[in-house]
Amino acid sequence: MAGNGTHAPDAHHRFRGEFPVEVTGLVNRFGTQTVHENLDLKVRRGEILGVVGGSGSGKSVLMRSIIGLQNPNAGDVEVFGRSITSADPDEEIGVRNRWGVLFQGGALFSTLTVGENVEVPLKQFYPEIEPGLRRDIARYKVRMSGLPKEAVDKYPSELSGGMKKRAGLARALALDPELLFLDEPTAGLDPIGAAAFDRLTKELQETLGLTVFLITHDLDTLHEICDRVAVIADKRVIAVDTVANLMQLDHPWVQEYFNGPRGRAAQATKAMHSKGDTP
């Protein structure tokens, strides 16, 4: 794997297109409820794209559609230039080993240690890797995620909430992905822990050249590390732009979200950081 002298197959075939994720005309319905109606979205290579929207707007459903866990009623999803919605299982596997996913809460296997959790995707996609090397890779990814080395042998029940998220991140990085999906990574963390996770995300994105799809409610995260933000409202993506430009958008939800009391507080924090008034 990259960074420790080994490489997964096809690791050097990095995606060179402008948009590693392209969603076109997406429709998702659950019974009589329509969550997405003709939703379009393009994710630029190398960016951190924040995804926001009100409760029930379908942020996680969109992510699940992109990674093939949700079968849309209509539309198309292309990842690395290949259609996910029409791919046969073998073709889909050839794409899935090029992304990593951190689900809400970490979604760790409770009966496995942190190291064993990180080894799961390695066993699934590259069973030919010998156990000793697989353990070395797991230890490396655990340290990369900001956890102490002894965390590799701990079980999820022995970890704090923040450590569980980092363990989930280590597993998401196991296959040296080009594309990283993060679903509410700072939810439930205190402000210091959330800021530390944001810094780690940015460092990994810059160091590894990742494209990051980041679902969040955290306004500080949007201001601090996101290059652009996609806003889901009215069953579609109504805008994709910088936070500064979105704040000028004449849409009730956008105005309340970015210019409400919490939005103004996040802006003030961002301004203080840019002036060096806070560490």
TAVENMO-V124521 format. One record per helix or strand of 3 or more residues. SS is the DSSP state (H for helix, E for strand). FROM is the first residue (numbers start at 0). TO is the last residue. If there is no record, write none. Layout:
SS;FROM;TO / SS;FROM;TO
This chain:
E;18;29 / E;32;43 / E;47;52 / H;58;65 / E;73;78 / H;88;95 / E;98;101 / H;113;124 / H;130;143 / H;148;152 / H;155;157 / H;160;171 / E;178;182 / H;190;207 / E;210;214 / H;218;224 / E;227;232 / E;235;240 / H;242;245 / H;251;258 / H;260;274
